[in-house]
């Protein structure tokens, strides 16, 4: 399985590091669709109903499998351990994010779930 790397700004990085923020949001764009969804699926979703139809058709194989989430503060050098967190990957969903954690109200996102720190 692969590692999912996500770059964050300092506010979100510190909240994740302290255990307050347990998920990250990524917009549903062609870039993130390619990174998170298995290639076998055509993506023609325009509504939450379309998305749910895709998810219900193949709930276990829709998203790519990742072994961990590597969260970075910006784009650090590989040895800069203060700016790199490795977390358990707890799955991906599509839904509305928490506005206190950076999501816009009423907007659908890929929600990337984090588990415990593993480094």
C-alpha angles and dihedrals in degrees: 000000000000136000116244110216120201126181117212139186117247097262093054093039092054092046090051093046091052091050096245096110111053100173142039130214130223125183118249097251132140089260095056093038088058092047098045110028126070113254094238092074126084111218112216098138117144101159138035087254091058090049093049089050090056093045094048092048093058112003097167100044104038098090127048116253119248129185097205145357115237109202118195133189099233112312107320128182112265094255096050096105094172089068098043128076125183114204136178111263108236099180143271129269136175116235149096116312133220110272090212087062097050105276121133114239114258095011124122118231142174101256112210111199123215130205130187124331108262102188 
